[in-house]
Amino acid sequence: MTYATQDDLIDRVGERLLIDLTDREDVQSLTIDADAVAQALGHADAEINGYLADRYVLPLSEVPPTVVDLACVLAIWRLHTYEPTSKIKADYDEAQRKLREIARGVFRLPIDGVEPANTGTSGAQFTDRERPFTETSMKSFI
């Protein structure tokens, strides 16, 4: 299951723009290419999962509206084969910023009990041996 659907994309940008972005045949059929939409949504999900993987158990049991919106923005960006409008670019940049905030824990999704348990480690740890040559042990040589 993807985070967003074709209907979510239609609600966001309209059917006409979605047709323009997906109907790439020489003779246009004036219909939405469902395969192109599914591929773009799949790429959007993969990108979102890359950001969410360290903070949430995937797949999400419930999809908050924020994630649906992010998936729509990323999919629309992906469907643009030519230069997107400044609005599409701004939306994409904002989505990337929000995903980075989610990954850092600055922005938390309203999902209960899905953050992985803390393992108690805070990174790499090492212990070094005692120094054999110190100022005291080398006193007669200095």
N, C-alpha and C positions, 0 to 999 in steps of 0.2 A: 504494500500500500504506500502510495506517495503522500507527501505532506500536503500537497495541493492537487487540485484536479483541473481538468480543462474548463469546467464551469467556473472555478475560482479565477482562472485567467480571463475568461470572458467578462466576468463581473468587474475585474480590475481594469482592463484596457479596452474592452468592447470586442464584439465579434469581427467587425471590419478590420481592425488592426491585426487581430490574430490570423485572419485569412491572408492579409497582406504579408505577414511574416512567415507563414507556413506554406502557402500555395506557390511553389517555385517551379512548376512545370512550364514548358514552352507554351502550351495551350492551357490557360488557367481554367480551373474548374469552379472557381469562386466558392470553394469549401475549405474548411479547416483540415489540414493534414494531421490526423490524430497521431500518426507515428512520430512526426516531428515534435509534436507537443509532448508526447510520452517520453521521448528521448531527452528533451530539454528539462522536463520535470525530474527525470531520473538523475541527470547531472546535478541539478539543484539539490536534490536529496543527498547525493553523495558529498557535495561540498558542505552542506549543513551538518551532516553526520561527522565529518572531519573536525568540525569545530566543537560539536556537542559530546564527542566520544569520551573525553576525559572527565566530564562533569555529570553526564546523565547516562542511565542505562538505555541502550538502544536495542530495538526500535522503541520509540516513545509509545507508551500505552495510550496516552491521549495527546492530541496535537493542539497546542495553544494557538490562538489566532496570530500571535506574533510570528510563529514558525511558518504558518500558512502564508502570511504576507511576505516573509523573507523568501520562501520558495517561489512565489509568484514573481517577485522582483528578479531573482536569479535566472528563472526560466525565460522571462521576457528579454533579459540581457543576452542570454545565450541564443535566442531565436533571431536576434539582429545579425544579419550577415554583412550589413553595411554599417556606416556610421550611425549610431543611435542619436536620438535627440538629447538635448542637454538635460531634460527632465528624467529620461531613462538613465542617463549617466549619473545624475545626482542621486536617484533612487538606489542605483547599484552601489555607489560609494557609501551611502548611508547603511545599506544592508551589510556590506563588508565590515563597516565600523561596529555595527551592532553584534555581528557574529564574533568579532574579536573581543568585545565586551563580555559576551556570554562565555566565551572560552576562558577568559581571565577571572570570571566570577563577579564582575562588576555589575552585570545585568543578569538577574536570575529569572528563569522561566517559572511561571506559576504552576509547577507540577510537584505534587507532594510525594515524598519518599522515593524519588528515583535517582538521587545523587549517590554515586558509589560510596561505600563506607571508607573513611579515612584509614589508611594503613598505618599511620603513625610515623612514617618516615618522611623526612623533609628533603631528601636528595642523597647524594653520594656521601658516605662517611668513610673515614680511614683512620687508622692508628699507626703512628710512626714509632720506631724503636727509640730508645734513649740515645742521646748524642754521646759518642765515646770521647770526643775531643772537646772539652770545655775550657773556659779560662782557668778554672781551678786545676784540672788535670794537666794542663800545659804550662803551669806557672814557672817551672824551672827552665822551660825552653824559650820563654819570652823575655 
